[in-house]
Amino acid sequence: MIRIEAVWLALGASDLRGGIDTLLAQVVRGFALGVQAHHAYVFANRRADRLKVLVYDGTGMWLCTRRLQAGSFAWPRQDRGSLNLTREQFYWLVAGLPWQRLGAREPQSITVV
């Protein structure tokens, strides 16, 4: 099983045509800490109907893709800054559900940058 200690969203739209190397370059450029072991980096395309998740497990890179057949993910509209999502809100986001409707019912546990 892949252990994930932190999840980072790449706010704004990302070019998802590339693979691991392209997304890894975006992480190195866009995240102050660079690539960290057991961290997941989530990217969305312009229409927000596709997500790619890049995970470094300490040994190698994993790449996961999710595409909605209809509709789009409720991807944050801001291009910069940071926001906090609860774990439940993040799960709703990747499921394609309107995570913004959930209140902060548990401690802030996922930092999104």
Sequence and secondary structure as in RCSB ss.txt:
>XXXX:A:sequence
MIRIEAVWLALGASDLRGGIDTLLAQVVRGFALGVQAHHAYVFANRRADRLKVLVYDGTGMWLCTRRLQAGSFAW
PRQDRGSLNLTREQFYWLVAGLPWQRLGAREPQSITVV
>XXXX:A:secstr
    SEEEE  S    SS HHHHHHHHHHH TT   TTEEEEEE TTS EEEEEEE SSSEEEEEEE SSS    
   SSS EEE HHHHHHHHHTS GGGS   S   EEE 
